[in-house]
Amino acid sequence: MKAKQILCMVMAAGLILQPQAAASEAKKASVAKRKMTIKVGQSKKISIKNKKKKAKYTFTSSAKKVAKVSKKGVIKGLKAGKSKITVKEKFKKKTKKVGTIAVTVKKVNKPKDTSTSTPTATPPAPTNQATTNVTATPTATVTATATASSKPTATPTPKATIPADYKPPTDYTKKKADVVYGQKKNITYPSKTTGKDRKAIVVLPTGYNENKKYPVVYLLHGIGGDQNEWFGGKPIEILGNLIAKDEADEMIMVFPNIRARANDAASNSFDVEHFKAFDNFINDLRDDLMPYMEANYSIKAGRENTAVCGLSMGGRESLNIGLKMADKVGYVGAFEPAIGVLPYEREEGLFTEKTMTLPDEYKNKTFLMIVKGHQDGTVGEWPLTYHNTLAKNGVPHLYYDMPGGHDFTVWNNGWYNFAKRIFSKCTVSMQ
């Protein structure tokens, strides 16, 4: 009898434990999506269902050159292709596979281009005279010849080479023993635009003298950067080497954080609200940063002494600032400028094709330069589209296409060529 009672109890326990085990099995961690499609330059976060509170999750990519994944599970598309992201869970010293995500990375959609202009003039070489007008929309001879079509690819040359006038010496980014370079200085300035104090970096010329006035250039970072991003390149070394050879003027360099909102921490977010923070920088620059710099440093007044340039998202904002603040900024450099200056499927655009221009009084009094990386898979053909639109609207500017991706290969070159063509070295009359 006792044996039967024990057997019944065991069976009953089994019946009770079975649904509990099933419930436990159902709560295993798993990836929310097994397939994901993103564009080059876009980021998406992996979602894990039934995450354990004290568990640690790791992420690995089978093709890191196609899609990389951060420690927090954020996937970023680098180039077109496919990759598998493996997710693992470590809990109580045991590691097990949670799942895999098949990631497809697609190229950025190429923008529509209705331009009919075919600019072919060779860019003028810099001179020490600031009275020569740019009379044509100059483009490097190695660039694609733009034709009217639905896509701005326009039969590009198979290989791009840097035009002779735009090719720097091999050591142009290196520190040299006989050159004294400017020093970085961290500053904080009050911003009515954002409602908080904001950080920036200032680089003063060697031997800075408060009794002397200097022109000023604002260098703007990209979407995932901040005031420090430009120093991943060599802006100080490039300028110092140019000054040492009398190929550029002494100038004050300012590196702001152009994410103009209360939370201005670096982010790779590709949402429209994030873009709006960058577009708001024009207000922070005009109303807060520029007045602060003029009040605290020995700066030459006037648009003929004020320049702005930027890489990627900073290039987008340089065009925004240069075209809208032509009365205050005389020199504009956009190195692989990002999408959004003109309308596309997600944004109305900072300008339309008709409004992307300068006021007539400034068309021949503004130095404007656009650089495109021939292998740039992040912003694609947008720099060419901006060039074509400016040409169609009769805005004189320099444009060239050079070998390189979306990186400092192009951005350093852009800064080198911009720095040696602004202020007293400029060929455009500011009068």
Phi, psi and omega per residue, in radians:
M1 nan -0.784 3.110
K2 -1.063 -0.699 3.136
A3 -1.068 -0.722 3.132
K4 -1.126 -0.732 3.114
Q5 -1.045 -0.757 3.138
I6 -1.111 -0.760 3.141
L7 -1.070 -0.743 3.122
C8 -1.100 -0.718 3.137
M9 -1.115 -0.724 3.131
V10 -1.111 -0.754 3.137
M11 -1.131 -0.723 3.123
A12 -1.104 -0.739 3.111
A13 -1.073 -0.693 3.118
G14 -1.086 -0.711 3.132
L15 -1.145 -0.596 3.118
I16 -1.257 -0.731 -3.064
L17 -1.252 -0.502 -3.091
Q18 -1.040 -0.895 3.098
P19 -1.127 -0.557 3.103
Q20 -1.132 -0.727 3.107
A21 -1.123 -0.705 3.121
A22 -1.097 -0.723 3.118
A23 -1.102 -0.707 3.117
S24 -1.113 -0.719 3.126
E25 -1.094 -0.660 -3.112
A26 -1.176 -0.391 -3.083
K27 -1.626 0.178 3.075
K28 -1.116 2.492 3.111
A29 -1.130 2.521 3.111
S30 -2.678 2.742 3.092
V31 -1.335 2.435 -3.101
A32 -1.206 -0.616 3.129
K33 -2.251 2.332 3.115
R34 -1.647 -0.193 3.083
K35 -2.313 2.531 -3.120
M36 -2.634 2.368 3.079
T37 -2.096 2.202 3.101
I38 -2.336 2.863 3.101
K39 -1.696 2.775 3.057
V40 -0.989 2.239 -3.112
G41 1.586 -0.253 -3.121
Q42 -1.501 2.650 3.116
S43 -2.186 2.491 3.060
K44 -2.465 2.486 -3.126
K45 -1.639 2.397 3.096
I46 -1.302 2.330 3.102
S47 -1.836 2.267 3.136
I48 -2.006 2.207 3.101
K49 -1.504 2.544 3.089
N50 1.017 0.747 3.099
K51 -1.140 2.412 3.057
K52 -1.466 2.449 -3.042
K53 -1.043 -0.746 -3.055
K54 -1.751 0.162 3.138
A55 -1.485 2.667 3.071
K56 -1.933 2.326 -3.093
Y57 -1.994 2.332 3.124
T58 -2.083 2.696 -3.038
F59 -2.349 2.311 3.095
T60 -2.324 2.519 3.138
S61 -1.867 2.377 3.121
S62 -1.354 -0.341 3.125
A63 -2.402 1.482 -3.025
K64 -1.158 -0.401 3.106
K65 -1.378 -0.294 3.102
V66 -1.620 -0.886 -3.138
A67 -2.520 2.186 3.065
K68 -1.787 2.735 3.141
V69 -2.326 2.344 -3.099
S70 -1.431 3.007 3.110
K71 -1.101 -0.414 3.129
K72 -1.617 0.095 3.087
G73 1.447 0.464 3.084
V74 -1.683 2.090 -3.139
I75 -1.608 2.358 3.062
K76 -2.187 2.232 3.094
G77 -1.327 2.229 -3.112
L78 -1.845 -0.716 3.069
K79 -2.695 2.812 -3.092
A80 -1.060 2.356 3.141
G81 2.716 -2.881 -3.116
K82 -2.255 2.575 3.114
S83 -2.592 2.691 3.037
K84 -1.947 2.229 3.097
I85 -1.763 2.069 3.124
T86 -1.705 2.263 -3.138
V87 -1.936 2.237 3.124
K88 -2.154 2.659 -3.132
E89 -2.092 2.252 3.037
K90 -1.943 2.049 -3.078
F91 -2.505 2.177 -3.132
K92 0.915 0.844 3.070
K93 1.160 0.141 3.071
K94 -1.940 2.340 3.132
T95 -1.981 2.292 3.101
K96 -2.475 2.726 -3.133
K97 -1.334 2.253 3.109
V98 -1.534 -0.688 -3.136
G99 2.858 3.089 3.087
T100 -2.200 2.656 3.110
I101 -2.152 2.135 3.081
A102 -1.450 1.939 -3.071
V103 -1.813 2.229 3.024
T104 -1.938 2.130 3.115
V105 -1.812 2.188 -3.132
K106 -1.933 2.713 3.091
K107 -1.145 2.676 3.051
V108 -1.165 2.350 3.112
N109 -0.990 2.309 3.134
K110 -1.363 2.370 -3.062
P111 -1.276 2.697 3.036
K112 -1.288 2.561 -3.136
D113 -2.442 2.088 3.139
T114 -1.858 0.233 -3.110
S115 -1.134 2.501 3.111
T116 -2.008 -0.046 -3.102
S117 -1.382 2.620 3.112
T118 -2.255 1.351 -3.122
P119 -1.289 2.333 -3.105
T120 -2.379 0.040 -3.087
A121 -1.143 2.559 3.096
T122 -1.436 2.370 -3.107
P123 -1.101 2.461 -3.137
P124 -1.250 2.571 3.062
A125 -1.296 2.570 -3.119
P126 -1.185 2.587 3.039
T127 -2.291 3.014 3.104
N128 -1.518 0.044 3.122
Q129 -1.691 2.366 -3.119
A130 -1.855 0.532 -3.045
T131 -2.136 0.015 -3.119
T132 -1.591 2.118 3.140
N133 -1.339 2.485 2.953
V134 -1.366 2.043 -3.001
T135 -1.731 -0.218 3.122
A136 -2.354 2.842 3.050
T137 -1.375 1.754 -3.009
P138 -1.370 2.490 3.003
T139 -2.403 2.623 3.071
A140 -1.175 2.548 -3.088
T141 -1.191 -0.242 -3.137
V142 -1.517 -0.105 -3.068
T143 -1.386 2.892 3.062
A144 -1.156 2.520 3.027
T145 -1.512 2.073 -3.038
A146 -1.356 2.317 3.047
T147 -2.206 2.794 -3.128
A148 -1.238 2.029 3.118
S149 -2.785 3.032 -3.141
S150 -1.347 -0.284 3.121
K151 -2.201 2.403 -3.050
P152 -1.498 0.530 -3.123
T153 -1.424 -0.638 2.912
A154 0.854 0.871 3.061
T155 0.857 1.182 -3.131
P156 -1.210 2.672 3.058
T157 -1.147 2.541 -3.093
P158 -1.003 -0.645 3.133
K159 -2.274 2.385 3.051
A160 -1.721 2.447 3.034
T161 -2.237 2.549 -3.134
I162 -1.183 2.228 3.083
P163 -0.964 2.598 -3.057
A164 -0.914 -0.751 -3.119
D165 -1.224 -0.209 -3.045
Y166 -1.998 0.046 -3.124
K167 -1.601 2.003 -3.112
P168 -1.374 2.862 3.032
P169 -1.134 2.762 -3.052
T170 -1.087 -0.465 -3.086
D171 -1.789 0.398 -2.989
Y172 -1.201 -0.309 -3.141
T173 -1.757 -0.033 -3.013
K174 -1.602 2.528 3.023
K175 -1.261 2.420 -3.115
K176 -2.111 2.515 -3.032
A177 -1.086 -0.534 -3.066
D178 -1.668 0.208 3.136
V179 -2.058 2.314 3.060
V180 -1.736 2.230 -3.030
Y181 -1.869 2.721 3.077
G182 -1.160 2.744 -3.099
Q183 -1.955 2.479 3.124
K184 -1.255 2.481 3.090
K185 -2.407 2.123 3.106
N186 -1.384 2.318 3.118
I187 -2.247 2.824 3.020
T188 -2.269 2.300 -3.129
Y189 -2.262 2.580 3.127
P190 -1.309 2.430 -3.119
S191 -2.216 1.908 3.032
K192 -1.198 -0.479 -3.098
T193 -1.119 -0.726 -3.107
T194 -1.775 -0.254 -3.128
G195 1.390 0.306 3.125
K196 -2.665 2.823 3.044
D197 -1.213 2.514 -3.070
R198 -2.204 2.672 -3.087
K199 -1.747 2.610 3.044
A200 -2.679 2.950 3.074
I201 -2.123 2.321 3.119
V202 -2.019 2.376 3.024
V203 -2.070 1.997 -3.125
L204 -1.564 2.626 3.097
P205 -1.090 2.669 3.064
T206 -1.002 2.289 -3.129
G207 1.244 0.495 3.137
Y208 -0.822 2.263 -3.082
N209 -2.217 2.101 -3.115
E210 -1.121 -0.308 3.109
N211 -1.477 -0.044 3.127
K212 -2.026 2.521 3.131
K213 -1.722 2.453 -3.096
Y214 -2.193 2.549 2.971
P215 -1.240 2.852 -3.067
V216 -2.302 2.468 3.077
V217 -2.232 2.342 3.106
Y218 -1.809 2.124 -3.108
L219 -1.863 2.103 -2.973
L220 -1.843 2.401 -3.064
H221 -1.507 3.140 -3.116
G222 -1.663 -3.031 -2.959
I223 -1.114 -0.587 -3.117
G224 -1.748 0.146 -3.045
G225 -1.864 -2.978 3.028
D226 -2.623 -2.750 -3.072
Q227 -1.086 -0.255 -3.122
N228 -1.595 -0.256 -2.941
E229 -1.058 -0.695 -3.096
W230 -1.015 -0.412 -3.088
F231 -1.410 -0.011 2.884
G232 -1.228 -0.322 2.972
G233 -1.753 -2.625 -3.078
K234 -2.354 0.989 -3.071
P235 -1.128 -0.660 -3.121
I236 -1.216 -0.798 -3.131
E237 -1.110 -0.752 -3.127
I238 -1.057 -0.852 -3.124
L239 -1.163 -0.764 -3.137
G240 -1.030 -0.723 3.131
N241 -1.183 -0.638 3.088
L242 -1.159 -0.780 3.136
I243 -1.083 -0.706 -3.132
A244 -1.056 -0.507 3.122
K245 -1.720 0.180 -3.113
D246 1.000 0.640 3.105
E247 -1.855 0.039 3.076
A248 -2.688 2.745 3.112
D249 -1.445 2.725 2.895
E250 -1.138 2.419 -3.126
M251 -2.703 2.726 3.031
I252 -1.536 2.245 3.119
M253 -1.818 2.346 3.131
V254 -2.203 2.228 -3.138
F255 -2.029 1.648 -3.117
P256 -1.568 2.900 2.884
N257 -1.532 2.016 -3.015
I258 -1.690 0.216 3.018
R259 -1.548 1.504 -2.936
A260 -1.508 1.374 3.045
R261 -2.645 2.957 -3.090
A262 -1.007 -0.785 3.053
N263 -1.656 1.645 -3.060
D264 -1.804 0.414 3.117
A265 -1.127 2.581 -3.138
A266 -1.025 2.411 -3.114
S267 -2.667 2.497 3.073
N268 -1.686 0.253 -3.096
S269 -1.091 2.331 -3.127
F270 -1.899 0.657 3.100
D271 -1.699 2.755 -3.037
V272 -1.100 -0.614 3.124
E273 -1.094 -0.620 3.073
H274 -1.136 -0.739 3.115
F275 -1.042 -0.655 -3.101
K276 -1.098 -0.552 3.103
A277 -1.110 -0.679 3.085
F278 -1.171 -0.741 -3.138
D279 -1.142 -0.408 3.119
N280 -1.335 -0.233 -3.095
F281 -1.100 -0.494 3.118
I282 -0.974 -0.624 3.120
N283 -1.281 -0.727 3.107
D284 -1.114 -0.709 3.130
L285 -1.126 -0.893 -3.058
R286 -1.183 -0.765 -2.971
D287 -1.646 -0.360 -3.009
D288 -2.178 -1.015 -3.024
L289 -1.230 -0.839 -3.128
M290 -1.070 -0.804 3.073
P291 -1.058 -0.655 3.113
Y292 -1.105 -0.816 -3.124
M293 -1.092 -0.753 -3.134
E294 -1.177 -0.501 3.137
A295 -1.411 -0.446 -3.004
N296 -1.970 -0.156 -3.123
Y297 -2.353 2.789 -3.062
S298 -1.484 1.491 -3.004
I299 -1.960 2.347 3.026
K300 -1.191 2.321 -3.135
A301 -1.418 2.818 3.004
G302 1.764 2.677 -3.128
R303 -1.092 -0.498 3.141
E304 -1.222 -0.147 3.134
N305 -2.095 0.268 -3.063
T306 -2.269 2.217 -3.121
A307 -2.281 2.675 3.039
V308 -2.432 2.402 3.076
C309 -2.598 2.792 -3.111
G310 -2.850 2.815 3.118
L311 -1.853 2.382 3.059
S312 0.990 -1.994 3.108
M313 -1.071 -0.570 3.060
G314 -1.169 -0.513 3.044
G315 -1.203 -0.703 3.046
R316 -0.995 -0.838 -3.093
E317 -1.270 -0.492 3.054
S318 -1.102 -0.740 3.081
L319 -1.134 -0.742 3.110
N320 -1.009 -0.860 -3.116
I321 -1.189 -0.816 -3.069
G322 -1.093 -0.668 -3.111
L323 -1.415 -0.547 -3.115
K324 -1.586 -0.379 -3.121
M325 -2.065 0.715 -3.103
A326 -1.069 -0.412 3.108
D327 -1.281 -0.283 -3.094
K328 -2.037 -0.374 -3.070
V329 -2.164 2.156 -3.085
G330 -1.777 -0.220 -3.045
Y331 -2.347 2.248 -3.030
V332 -2.321 2.191 3.097
G333 -2.171 2.236 3.136
A334 -2.188 1.883 -3.079
F335 -1.772 1.835 -3.036
E336 0.940 1.003 -3.093
P337 -1.059 2.466 -3.043
A338 -1.311 2.942 3.060
I339 -1.084 2.669 3.034
G340 1.963 -0.190 3.055
V341 -1.140 -0.668 3.033
L342 -1.958 2.799 -3.088
P343 -1.087 2.570 2.955
Y344 -2.590 -3.003 -2.941
E345 -1.094 -0.391 -3.062
R346 -1.859 -0.339 -3.092
E347 -2.357 2.612 3.095
E348 -1.235 -0.370 -3.123
G349 1.639 2.592 3.081
L350 -1.250 -0.459 3.119
F351 -2.453 2.830 2.893
T352 -1.683 3.053 3.112
E353 -1.045 -0.601 -3.128
K354 -1.345 -0.623 -3.046
T355 -1.556 -0.148 3.095
M356 -1.342 1.436 -3.074
T357 -2.781 3.089 3.041
L358 -1.874 2.637 2.975
P359 -0.976 2.537 -3.068
D360 -0.908 -0.661 -3.073
E361 -1.168 -0.297 -3.108
Y362 -1.936 -0.051 -3.055
K363 -1.020 -0.726 -3.132
N364 -1.764 0.246 -3.130
K365 -2.188 0.322 -3.125
T366 -2.259 2.301 3.028
F367 -1.611 2.079 -3.090
L368 -2.282 2.318 -3.028
M369 -2.422 2.327 3.093
I370 -2.191 2.355 3.116
V371 -2.132 2.387 3.123
K372 -2.100 2.354 3.004
G373 -1.487 2.216 -3.030
H374 -1.112 -0.532 -3.127
Q375 -1.874 0.394 -3.109
D376 -1.278 1.878 3.106
G377 -1.633 0.024 -3.114
T378 -1.587 -0.937 3.122
V379 -1.750 -0.101 3.032
G380 1.029 -2.242 -3.060
E381 -1.665 0.130 -3.113
W382 -1.038 -0.721 3.085
P383 -0.991 -0.673 3.093
L384 -1.138 -0.698 3.109
T385 -1.100 -0.738 3.101
Y386 -1.093 -0.748 3.086
H387 -1.021 -0.842 -3.132
N388 -1.093 -0.684 -3.137
T389 -1.162 -0.761 3.091
L390 -1.078 -0.704 3.112
A391 -1.092 -0.772 3.137
K392 -1.071 -0.598 -3.113
N393 -1.566 0.132 3.044
G394 1.247 0.559 3.126
V395 -1.733 1.929 3.116
P396 -1.075 2.370 3.128
H397 -2.873 2.911 3.047
L398 -1.786 2.465 3.120
Y399 -2.559 2.374 2.982
Y400 -2.610 2.692 -3.118
D401 -1.980 2.210 -3.077
M402 -2.301 2.806 3.094
P403 -1.089 2.468 3.087
G404 2.441 2.725 3.086
G405 -1.653 -2.692 -3.128
H406 -1.563 1.341 -3.002
D407 -2.806 -3.052 -3.055
F408 -1.250 -0.181 2.985
T409 -0.985 -0.758 3.140
V410 -1.502 -0.743 -3.051
W411 -1.154 -0.714 3.060
N412 -1.074 -0.756 3.119
N413 -1.092 -0.739 3.112
G414 -1.047 -0.802 3.134
W415 -1.110 -0.733 3.109
Y416 -0.983 -0.872 -3.086
N417 -1.289 -0.520 3.072
F418 -1.237 -0.840 -3.076
A419 -1.043 -0.625 -3.085
K420 -1.491 0.049 -3.111
R421 -2.166 0.178 -3.128
I422 -1.954 2.922 -3.139
F423 1.055 -2.236 -3.037
S424 -1.207 -0.307 -3.138
K425 -1.474 -0.097 -3.031
C426 -1.253 2.504 3.104
T427 -1.612 -0.014 3.126
V428 -1.688 2.350 3.076
S429 -1.285 2.223 3.103
M430 -1.622 -0.020 -3.089
Q431 -1.470 nan nan
